[in-house]
Amino acid sequence: MSKAEYEALAAFRYTLRQFLRGSEQRAQEAGLTIQQYLALLAIKGFPGRDYVTIGELAERLQIRHHSAVGLVDRLVAQDLAARKPAETDRRQVFVALTPRGEEILEKLATANRRQLRRLEPQLNLLAECLAVEEDVASSAREAVRKPAARPAKSA
């Protein structure tokens, strides 16, 4: 990788970290951990429905099943989420947001979206720089791999 690639990658990571740190700070100010905010977001943002199983939540957050159970326990204790048994299989439990959880998520997600929109031009520019640098590096690697064409012998 070239120095420019490292610089673009480091700048992209820095900008992304600024966004993540802002999200963490806003969650903390709302009385949540970042994991709790991410759980609320994963529940509300699950494709096709507004509830998840514990296993689906664990997968979305990339945590172990027992960690997701503890996280849901804490969300339920704070009245941010509720467990509902599945109608077809009582052994299966769904987790959905409560009205309080919806309200807190709405505030945090709106603020995070505003920050992301402010950072969007910078993130797009850095992503373009990374793509251009990768194209240049890829072309250079190809040029090294392919032997140069030999000039035709004259008769």
N, C-alpha and C positions, 0 to 999 in steps of 0.2 A: 504494500500500500504506500501511496505517496504521502508526503507531509501535508499536502492540501486535503487529502482524504481524511487523515487523522484530525485535522483542524475542523473540517466540516462535521465529522462524526462527533467530536467533542462539543462543538457548538450546538448541534442538534440535541445531544444528551443533556446539556446544560439547560436549554430552553424547555425540554420535556420535564426535567427535574423541577424547574420553576413552577410549571403547571401543577405537578404532583404535590409539591410542597404547599402551594396555595390551597389545594383541595384538602390536604391533611389539616392545615391550620383552620380552615372554615369548618371542617367536621368537628375538630376539637372545641371550637368556639360554640358549636351547637350542642356540645355535651356528648359527642360520639367519638369513637375511635375510627380510624380510617377503614378498618375492616368492617365495622358496623355500617358505615356509609356505603362501602362497596357492596355489602350484602343487600342493603335496601335497593341500590341501583340494579343489582343482578336480578332481584325478585321482580321489580317493576319492569325491567327491560328484557325479561325472558321472552324469546320469540313465541308469539301466538297466544300467550296468556299472561295473567298478572299474578301467578303463583308458581312455586317450584317445589320439588321434593328436596329432601335434605341432600340426597346424592347429586341432584342437578346443581344445587347451590355449591356443594363442595367442588364439583368440577369447574363451575364458572369462576370460583375464587382460587382454584388450584390449591386447595387445602384438603386435609384428611377428613373422612366422614365424621369421626368423633369430634374434630375441631369445629366442624359445621354445626353439630348438635349443640355444643357449648355456646357458639355464637348465636344460634337461634334462641337458646335459653335466655341469653342476656337481652336479645331484642324483645322477646315476649315479656320479660320482667320490666322493661322500660315502656311497655305498651306501644312498641314500634311495629311489631309483627304479631301474627296469631297463627296458631296451628289449627288446621282443619282436617279431619279424617276424610279420606276419599270415599265417595258414595258407593263405588263398585267394589272396593277392596279396603275394608276397615283397618287392615294392617298398614296400609300406605297413608302417610301423612303429608299434607300440603302446607306450605308456609306462604302466607299472604301479608301484605302490609295492612296496618290499621289506619284509620283516618289520621291519627297523629303521625304515624310513619310516613304517610303520603305527604303530609304538610311539610315535614322537615326535609324530606327528600326533594320536594319541589323547590324549596328555598336554596338548598345546597346545589342542586343540579343547575338551577338558573344562574347562580353566581359562578359556578365552574364553567358553564357554557360561555358566559360573558368573558371570562379570562381566556378561555381557549380561542374565542373569536379575536381577542386582542393579539394573541400570540400566533394566530393562523398565518399571517403574511410571512413572519419570520420562519415558522416551521416549514411552510411551502418552499421558501427560498432555500433553506438548508437541505430539504429533501431533494430539490432540483440539483443543488450542488453535489450532493452525494451520488445522484444518478449520473450526472455528467462525468464526475470523477471516475465512477465505475465503468462507464462507457469508454473513457480514455484509457483506463487501465486494461480493460478487456481487449481493446484494439491493439494496445502495445503487446499484450501477451500473445495475441494471435500472430502479430508480425514476427515475434521471436520464434514461434512454433513453425511457421511456414518458411521453407527455404526460399531464398531470393531466386527469381527467375534468371536463368542463365542467358546471356546474349546469344543470339543465333550465330553460328559459325558462317563466315563468309567464304565463298568458294573461290 
